Amino acid sequence: MDLLDSMKVYVCTVEKGSLSAAADACGMSATMAGNHVRALEQRLGMQLMHRTTRRQHVTAFGEEYYARCKEILRLVAETDAQALTMRLAPAGTLRVSAPVTFGTEALAPVLSDYLARYPQVDVELDISDRFVDLMADGYEAIIRVGQLPPDANVVARPLAPYRLMLCASPDYLARRGVPDTPADLASHDCLAFGAASINQWRFQHDHDVCQVPVTGRVKINNGQALRTAALQGLGIVLQPTILLEADVRAGRLVQLFPEYGLPERPMHIVYLPDRYRSPKLRSFIDFIVERFGEVATA
């Protein structure tokens, strides 16, 4: 018979006061409970209980052995619980990819909170605007901005939309004037993302939607560089709110047309469904949804 099982039956017998009560508590027959106690006595070469047809009494050695069994079973239970905790605790290296602006301005600043919460996890963050493949490139989670192509092989958890802001520096507006309506942007220098010769900026006011073609002398394929150009007074910039809002609060940039709605781009955290069983990935996804979901806490 298993020694630990026999110890459990014996402890239960002492605490319940009878073999029959212990048998009920342990889900076995009274005969089987008696066999467990006798197996202990045979192993020890000592009597644990005096039994009569009506009553049973624990011997002096039985009292001492009961206390030892209690301690042993407690230690075994604590060790099992510790092993379970370690097995379920997030641990290991987590490989994540995120777009440049979101990764730099939003994700990187909160990583310290995640790492403090899960001290056994290391994060390898790739910040890039290139398209990455979860399986081929070996990432466990990817933050993606924009519409996702249909893919039955991945899970995409929605996050708060990626919002945009239109800004210019006080110096630029002092030199070129403040545009009154989106249509006035046609006569302004607008900082374009990428090398496209024509950019269309979309605005919505109440139920009216307008598309405004804009041009400018400066075209840059990097959001941070566009922000720097705007701070230098080179033109009007349309970039994510997370990139520009601190400059607006500090007065380095002025928000234009706050009453107009600007396009919002959907954002998701994407992962492979079979990897969600990993505690480290689950912990990271829950953290990202907590921080950047529709109802964020930070």
ZAMARGU-4260 file (C-alpha; in steps of 0.2 Angstrom, whole numbers, plus 5000, padded with zeros to 4 digits):
<rodrens>
0) 5000/5000/5000 | 5005/5018/4997 | 5014/5025/5013 | 5006/5042/5011 | 4989/5036/5008
5) 4990/5025/5023 | 4996/5040/5034 | 4981/5050/5027 | 4969/5036/5033 | 4978/5035/5050
10) 4977/5054/5053 | 4959/5054/5048 | 4955/5039/5059 | 4963/5048/5074 | 4954/5064/5071
15) 4937/5056/5067 | 4938/5044/5081 | 4934/5028/5072 | 4939/5018/5057 | 4921/5018/5050
20) 4921/5037/5051 | 4938/5039/5043 | 4933/5026/5029 | 4918/5037/5025 | 4929/5053/5024
25) 4942/5045/5013 | 4929/5037/5002 | 4933/5019/5005 | 4927/5004/5015 | 4930/5001/5033
30) 4939/4985/5029 | 4951/4995/5017 | 4954/5009/5031 | 4958/4995/5043 | 4970/4987/5031
35) 4979/5004/5029 | 4982/5006/5048 | 4988/4988/5050 | 5000/4990/5035 | 5007/5005/5045
40) 5009/4995/5061 | 5017/4980/5051 | 5029/4992/5043 | 5033/5001/5060 | 5033/4985/5071
45) 5023/4995/5083 | 5005/4996/5088 | 4996/5012/5084 | 4979/5008/5091 | 4971/4997/5104
50) 4955/4991/5096 | 4939/4983/5104 | 4923/4979/5097 | 4916/4996/5103 | 4930/5008/5105
55) 4948/5011/5099 | 4962/5020/5108 | 4978/5028/5101 | 4993/5021/5110 | 5007/5033/5116
60) 5017/5029/5101 | 5002/5031/5090 | 5000/5049/5097 | 5018/5053/5093 | 5016/5045/5076
65) 5000/5055/5072 | 5009/5071/5075 | 5024/5066/5064 | 5011/5060/5050 | 5002/5077/5051
70) 5019/5086/5049 | 5024/5075/5034 | 5008/5077/5025 | 5008/5096/5028 | 5026/5096/5020
75) 5021/5085/5005 | 5005/5096/5002 | 5016/5112/5003 | 5029/5105/4991 | 5015/5100/4979
80) 5008/5117/4979 | 5025/5125/4976 | 5028/5114/4961 | 5011/5118/4954 | 5014/5137/4957
85) 5031/5135/4948 | 5024/5125/4934 | 5010/5138/4931 | 5020/5154/4934 | 5024/5164/4918
90) 5043/5161/4915 | 5055/5161/4900 | 5059/5173/4886 | 5044/5180/4876 | 5047/5186/4858
95) 5035/5201/4853 | 5034/5212/4838 | 5026/5229/4837 | 5026/5244/4825 | 5039/5257/4828
100) 5028/5271/4835 | 5017/5260/4846 | 5032/5250/4851 | 5042/5265/4856 | 5029/5277/4863
105) 5017/5265/4871 | 5023/5248/4873 | 5041/5250/4879 | 5036/5263/4893 | 5025/5250/4901
110) 5036/5235/4900 | 5044/5239/4917 | 5027/5236/4925 | 5025/5219/4916 | 5042/5213/4921
115) 5039/5219/4939 | 5023/5209/4939 | 5031/5193/4931 | 5049/5193/4937 | 5053/5176/4929
120) 5049/5182/4911 | 5061/5191/4899 | 5055/5201/4884 | 5063/5202/4867 | 5054/5216/4858
125) 5056/5219/4840 | 5051/5236/4834 | 5048/5237/4816 | 5035/5242/4803 | 5039/5227/4792
130) 5026/5213/4791 | 5031/5199/4802 | 5025/5181/4802 | 5021/5173/4819 | 5026/5156/4814
135) 5040/5159/4801 | 5048/5173/4811 | 5046/5164/4828 | 5036/5177/4837 | 5023/5173/4851
140) 5013/5189/4850 | 5012/5203/4837 | 5004/5220/4839 | 4996/5225/4822 | 4988/5241/4817
145) 4976/5242/4803 | 4963/5230/4795 | 4969/5212/4797 | 4967/5200/4782 | 4956/5185/4786
150) 4967/5171/4794 | 4959/5156/4803 | 4976/5151/4810 | 4978/5165/4822 | 4968/5173/4836
155) 4967/5192/4836 | 4961/5201/4852 | 4955/5219/4848 | 4963/5234/4857 | 4958/5252/4858
160) 4958/5260/4840 | 4974/5269/4835 | 4969/5287/4835 | 4977/5301/4825 | 4981/5320/4828
165) 4984/5334/4817 | 4997/5347/4823 | 5009/5361/4819 | 5022/5371/4829 | 5018/5388/4835
170) 5032/5395/4824 | 5025/5387/4808 | 5007/5394/4812 | 5014/5411/4816 | 5023/5411/4799
175) 5009/5403/4788 | 4993/5407/4797 | 4981/5395/4806 | 4970/5385/4794 | 4952/5388/4797
180) 4945/5372/4789 | 4953/5356/4782 | 4951/5363/4764 | 4964/5377/4769 | 4977/5363/4771
185) 4979/5364/4752 | 4989/5380/4753 | 5000/5373/4768 | 5015/5363/4769 | 5010/5346/4775
190) 5022/5333/4781 | 5019/5317/4771 | 5022/5299/4777 | 5032/5290/4764 | 5036/5295/4746
195) 5019/5296/4739 | 5017/5312/4728 | 4999/5315/4734 | 4992/5311/4751 | 4973/5311/4755
200) 4969/5316/4773 | 4951/5312/4778 | 4941/5322/4790 | 4923/5320/4798 | 4912/5333/4806
205) 4895/5328/4812 | 4890/5317/4797 | 4900/5326/4784 | 4915/5318/4778 | 4928/5326/4767
210) 4945/5320/4759 | 4958/5334/4757 | 4973/5331/4745 | 4988/5338/4753 | 5006/5342/4747
215) 5022/5347/4755 | 5041/5348/4752 | 5046/5335/4766 | 5041/5317/4764 | 5048/5305/4778
220) 5044/5286/4781 | 5046/5287/4800 | 5034/5295/4812 | 5047/5301/4825 | 5056/5310/4811
225) 5040/5318/4805 | 5037/5324/4823 | 5054/5331/4823 | 5051/5340/4807 | 5035/5347/4814
230) 5043/5353/4829 | 5056/5362/4818 | 5042/5371/4810 | 5043/5362/4793 | 5024/5359/4791
235) 5008/5351/4797 | 5009/5333/4803 | 4996/5320/4805 | 5002/5306/4816 | 4996/5295/4830
240) 4990/5303/4846 | 5002/5294/4857 | 5017/5302/4847 | 5011/5320/4848 | 5000/5322/4863
245) 5014/5326/4875 | 5020/5340/4863 | 5003/5347/4863 | 5002/5347/4882 | 5019/5356/4883
250) 5014/5369/4870 | 5028/5363/4858 | 5014/5359/4845 | 4996/5365/4843 | 4982/5353/4839
255) 4972/5358/4823 | 4954/5355/4820 | 4950/5345/4837 | 4932/5346/4833 | 4934/5336/4817
260) 4935/5317/4818 | 4951/5309/4811 | 4952/5291/4805 | 4954/5278/4818 | 4964/5262/4813
265) 4960/5246/4822 | 4973/5238/4832 | 4975/5220/4838 | 4987/5208/4848 | 4989/5193/4837
270) 4995/5175/4842 | 4993/5157/4838 | 4979/5148/4847 | 4989/5133/4852 | 5002/5144/4861
275) 4989/5152/4872 | 4992/5138/4884 | 5009/5145/4888 | 5008/5155/4905 | 5020/5168/4899
280) 5010/5172/4883 | 4994/5172/4893 | 5001/5184/4905 | 5007/5196/4892 | 4991/5196/4882
285) 4981/5199/4898 | 4993/5213/4902 | 4991/5221/4885 | 4972/5220/4885 | 4972/5228/4902
290) 4983/5243/4897 | 4978/5245/4879 | 4960/5238/4878 | 4945/5248/4874 | 4943/5251/4893
295) 4962/5254/4898 | 4968/5256/4916 | 4983/5266/4911
</rodrens>
